[in-house]
């Protein structure tokens, strides 16, 4: 009988301790402005981050300059490094699953209209890293997303030089307003993209 009494008292003390502890953490959250449990963690004074030396890789920087020259004075502009979640709306009930597939993925360049910033197509520069199996799986997800939404994803080899003329040839089939323009002394003709 005495043993049973001790067990009951220990269980009650544990229960009271749990209740007091949970009220204490709730109280501290409300003392911090009522921001709830998720924000009750104390933030450190600093985080182990530094500013990257360059926003672009060398090939992306050169490509971005050429792309800007081709799109100058057209109804189009370019945004670099755009997250897929910023381009696509998820339209069905399995939003969490689709969101997880899009999360942490971006496209190198998104071509949009200057009037309204409506997406026209995207460009991925595929370099040596795209030969790795992990990156190929990520690329497959990107291809599926763009195909599912009906938006073109143009893949170009980052190891190849992309002159203004070659970019014009790649972009002309997707941007009809580009045909007939003169960019850097080169007239843009409607032509097939180079192989």
Secondary structure, DSSP 8 states (H G I E B T S, - for coil): -HHHHHHHHHHHHHHHHHHHHHHHHHHHHHHTTS--STT-S---S--S----S-SS-HHHHHHHHHHHHHHTTSSEEEEEEEEHHHH----SS-HHHHHHHHTT-EEEEEEEETTT--EEEEEEEE-GGGGSHHHHHHHHHHHHHHHHHT-EEEEEETTS---HHHHHHHHHTT-GGGTT-EETTEE--------
